[in-house]
Amino acid sequence: MAVTEDGNEVLRLAAELRAANEQLVEVELTNRRLRTQLRSARGSEERLQKELRGIRKSFSWRITYPVRVFQRRVRRRKF
C-alpha cells in the first residue's frame, strides 16, 4: 500500500511542478511585455523632455515669461 501512496504522491508533485512551470512561463511573458512597455515609455519621456527643453529655450517662451508670471499672480488673487 505504501508504494501506491508514494506513486500518487509523485504524480501529485509532478502535476504541481507542471502547473508551477506554466505559471512561471506566464510570469516571464508578462515581465518581458512590461519591460518592453517600460522601454517605450522611457523613450517617449526622453523625447518629450527634449521637446520641452527646446520650448523653454525658445525666444517666444523667454519673451512671454513676464506675461505668464502676471497671469499666475492675477489667478491667485481671484481665489
N, C-alpha and C positions, 0 to 999 in steps of 0.2 A: 504494500500500500504506500510506503514511503516513496518508492520510485515514481508512482503515478503522481503523487503530490509534488515531487521535485520537478517532474516533467511539466506539470501545469504551471508551476512557478516560473520555470524557464520560458514557457510560452507567454505568460503574462508579462514578464520582464522584457521579452523581445518585442511585444506589442507596445509597451510603454516606450521603449527605445525608438521604435519606428515613429511613434507619434511625436516624441521629443525632437527627432531629426527633422520631421516635416515642419514642425513649428520653428525650428532653427532656420530652415530654408526660407520660410516666410519672413522671419525677422530680418534675415540678411538681405532679402529683396527689398523690404521696406527701408532698411538702412541705406542701401545703395540709392534708392529713389530719393530719399530725403537728402542725401549728400549731394546729389545732382541738383535738386531744387535749391539747396543752400549755395552751391557754387553759382548758380544762375542769379540768385538774389544778391549775392555779393558783387557780381559783375554789374548788375543793374544799379546797385548802390554806388559803386565807384563811378559809373558813367554819370549818374545824377549829381554826385558830389562835384565832379569835374565841371559839369554844366552850371551848377550853382556858383562855383568859384568864378567861372567866366562871367556870369551875370553880375556878380558883386564887384568884379573888377572893371566892368564896363563904364564908359563915360556917363551914360544916361543914369545908371544906378547911383554913381557918385554925385552927380549934379542934382538929383532929386532927393538926396538924403535929407536936406532941411525940410522939405515938404512932408516926408514920412514922419519925421520927428514931431512936427507941428500937429499932424493928424493924430498921432498917438496921444499927445497931450490933450487935445480937444476931446477925444473919445473918453479919456479917463475922467475928465471933469463932468461929463454928462451923467455919469452913473454914480 
